[in-house]
Structures are given as structure tokens and as C-alpha cells.
Amino acid sequence: MKRTTVKIPDALDARLRHEAERRGVTISELTREALETFLGTSGPRRELGAAAAGRSGRSDVSERIEQILAAEVPR
């Protein structure tokens, strides 16, 4: 595992430390999780088309959400 130093603002550091303590994990674990979530295993995350479903003009989105998500997220 490689060590990396990152400079962050004091307010962000405080939020990071608070969240790590709240979850009962180390700052390193939380930072790795956040980076993995942001970058993913295969690069930057893509936006889901279903994320804008609330503005679709369709009235059946809540009934079709599983179908919409299945079409957007590869298995």
C-alpha cells in the first residue's frame, strides 16, 4: 500500500475526522472509501440517466424505478 499526503482545509479535516469517529473507522479507511467511491474501480463515475427521472414529465417513474435502474446500471 502506498502512502500519500493530501493538504485539505481545516473545515474539511474536521468533517473527515468527525465522520471517521462516527463510523468507528480510521481516517485512512474513510479516505480510501471516499476516493474509491469518487474514482470507482474503472475511472471516474458516470452519471445515471435515472438520476433526472424526477424531471422526466412521466407519472409512472415510481412504479418503473427497478426497470429504469436495471437499464442504467450494468450487472
Backbone bond lengths (Angstrom), bond angles and torsions (degrees), N, CA, C in turn:
res aa  C-N    CA-C-N  psi(-1)  N-CA   C-N-CA  omega(-1)  CA-C   N-CA-C  phi
1 M - - - 1.451 - - 1.518 107.72 -
2 K 1.315 116.37 141.42 1.457 122.33 -177.10 1.518 110.55 -100.23
3 R 1.329 116.45 142.12 1.464 122.27 177.78 1.524 108.48 -94.89
4 T 1.340 116.17 134.94 1.458 122.34 178.64 1.520 108.83 -132.85
5 T 1.322 116.46 138.33 1.457 121.52 176.55 1.519 108.53 -103.29
6 V 1.321 115.98 131.71 1.458 121.38 -179.57 1.522 108.52 -127.28
7 K 1.320 117.10 132.35 1.457 120.93 176.65 1.523 108.43 -93.06
8 I 1.344 116.31 125.00 1.458 121.43 179.88 1.527 108.94 -130.89
9 P 1.325 116.94 154.79 1.464 119.97 177.99 1.534 111.10 -63.54
10 D 1.340 115.15 153.64 1.464 120.54 -178.88 1.527 112.72 -55.06
11 A 1.331 116.61 -41.04 1.466 119.84 -178.12 1.536 110.93 -63.80
12 L 1.323 117.00 -39.83 1.464 120.41 178.79 1.524 110.36 -68.85
13 D 1.330 117.09 -38.45 1.459 121.43 176.65 1.525 110.40 -60.10
14 A 1.333 116.22 -43.30 1.464 120.08 179.74 1.523 110.86 -63.04
15 R 1.337 116.94 -42.28 1.472 120.52 178.45 1.516 110.98 -64.51
16 L 1.332 116.49 -41.41 1.464 121.46 179.58 1.524 110.56 -61.89
17 R 1.328 116.71 -47.40 1.454 121.05 -179.76 1.531 111.80 -64.05
18 H 1.325 115.84 -41.28 1.464 120.03 179.31 1.533 110.54 -62.84
19 E 1.340 116.54 -45.71 1.473 120.05 -178.85 1.522 111.60 -66.05
20 A 1.329 117.26 -39.30 1.465 120.30 178.14 1.528 110.09 -62.73
21 E 1.322 115.75 -43.00 1.472 119.11 179.07 1.524 111.02 -66.21
22 R 1.325 116.15 -41.59 1.468 120.32 179.56 1.526 111.18 -59.75
23 R 1.337 116.62 -40.96 1.463 120.88 -179.02 1.521 113.17 -82.89
24 G 1.320 116.93 -14.99 1.459 120.12 -177.85 1.515 112.70 74.58
25 V 1.342 116.71 35.48 1.463 121.76 178.17 1.521 108.58 -125.20
26 T 1.319 115.98 167.66 1.461 119.34 177.56 1.525 109.56 -78.76
27 I 1.327 114.57 161.29 1.463 119.89 176.59 1.525 109.65 -61.21
28 S 1.324 117.27 -38.73 1.464 120.87 178.46 1.523 111.80 -61.36
29 E 1.333 116.19 -43.87 1.476 119.65 179.57 1.528 110.63 -62.06
30 L 1.330 116.40 -46.00 1.463 120.16 -178.96 1.520 110.91 -65.17
31 T 1.317 117.17 -39.63 1.463 120.99 178.98 1.524 110.75 -64.47
32 R 1.343 116.71 -44.06 1.471 119.43 177.28 1.523 110.99 -61.15
33 E 1.333 116.51 -42.05 1.467 120.69 179.03 1.531 110.79 -61.78
34 A 1.334 116.31 -43.92 1.464 120.22 -179.79 1.524 111.23 -64.40
35 L 1.327 116.76 -42.49 1.466 119.82 178.77 1.522 110.93 -66.04
36 E 1.319 117.19 -40.72 1.466 120.87 178.77 1.525 110.58 -63.91
37 T 1.327 116.23 -41.10 1.462 120.13 178.57 1.527 110.41 -63.95
38 F 1.317 116.83 -43.38 1.464 121.04 -178.58 1.521 111.81 -70.26
39 L 1.331 116.80 -46.33 1.461 120.53 -175.46 1.515 113.47 -90.31
40 G 1.324 117.12 -25.92 1.462 120.27 -177.17 1.515 110.86 68.05
41 T 1.302 116.55 177.79 1.456 120.18 -179.52 1.520 111.67 -83.72
42 S 1.318 116.89 -16.75 1.470 118.80 -177.69 1.522 111.87 -126.35
43 G 1.319 116.90 31.68 1.460 120.07 176.82 1.509 111.62 109.93
44 P 1.330 115.47 -170.17 1.466 120.09 -177.42 1.518 112.00 -59.13
45 R 1.317 115.04 147.89 1.459 118.51 -179.67 1.524 110.31 -73.36
46 R 1.293 114.32 153.60 1.455 118.88 178.26 1.514 108.58 -105.61
47 E 1.288 115.81 156.03 1.456 119.12 178.00 1.516 109.99 -80.92
48 L 1.306 115.31 142.53 1.458 120.39 177.71 1.522 109.20 -86.98
49 G 1.312 116.54 134.18 1.453 119.99 176.00 1.521 111.70 -61.66
50 A 1.318 117.04 -28.47 1.460 121.02 -179.74 1.521 111.92 -69.56
51 A 1.325 117.22 -16.57 1.461 120.02 -179.34 1.518 111.45 -62.79
52 A 1.310 118.33 -26.54 1.463 121.91 179.38 1.522 111.73 -97.73
53 A 1.311 116.81 15.72 1.463 120.71 -176.26 1.520 112.65 -60.10
54 G 1.312 118.04 -27.55 1.462 121.01 179.89 1.512 113.22 -65.78
55 R 1.318 116.67 -19.90 1.459 120.70 179.69 1.531 111.56 -109.00
56 S 1.290 116.20 22.49 1.459 119.49 -173.49 1.520 113.30 -78.75
57 G 1.339 116.50 -18.35 1.457 119.16 -175.60 1.517 112.23 82.90
58 R 1.322 116.30 -1.76 1.463 120.39 179.17 1.509 109.66 -94.49
59 S 1.308 116.86 146.58 1.468 120.66 -178.95 1.525 112.88 -99.70
60 D 1.339 118.16 -2.98 1.459 120.61 -175.81 1.534 113.40 -107.41
61 V 1.327 117.39 15.45 1.456 120.26 -175.34 1.528 111.65 -61.71
62 S 1.321 118.03 -42.31 1.460 119.41 -178.11 1.526 111.74 -63.42
63 E 1.321 117.43 -31.19 1.463 119.72 178.01 1.526 111.40 -77.78
64 R 1.343 116.84 -26.82 1.466 121.17 -175.30 1.524 113.97 -103.33
65 I 1.334 118.99 9.42 1.456 120.52 -172.19 1.525 113.02 -57.21
66 E 1.324 118.75 -39.91 1.469 120.65 178.96 1.526 110.65 -62.54
67 Q 1.310 116.86 -42.53 1.460 121.56 178.82 1.532 110.24 -65.14
68 I 1.319 117.92 -42.40 1.463 122.37 179.90 1.526 110.18 -62.91
69 L 1.329 116.54 -49.04 1.459 120.12 179.85 1.518 112.15 -63.42
70 A 1.308 117.33 -39.89 1.466 120.61 179.63 1.521 110.69 -61.31
71 A 1.314 117.53 -33.79 1.448 121.22 178.88 1.536 111.55 -74.88
72 E 1.318 117.58 -27.09 1.466 122.31 -176.50 1.521 114.43 -89.97
73 V 1.337 117.67 -33.23 1.457 121.35 -173.15 1.519 109.63 -106.40
74 P 1.340 116.81 118.19 1.470 118.69 177.94 1.520 110.78 -69.11
75 R 1.311 116.65 147.09 1.479 120.29 -180.00 1.484 111.16 -91.35
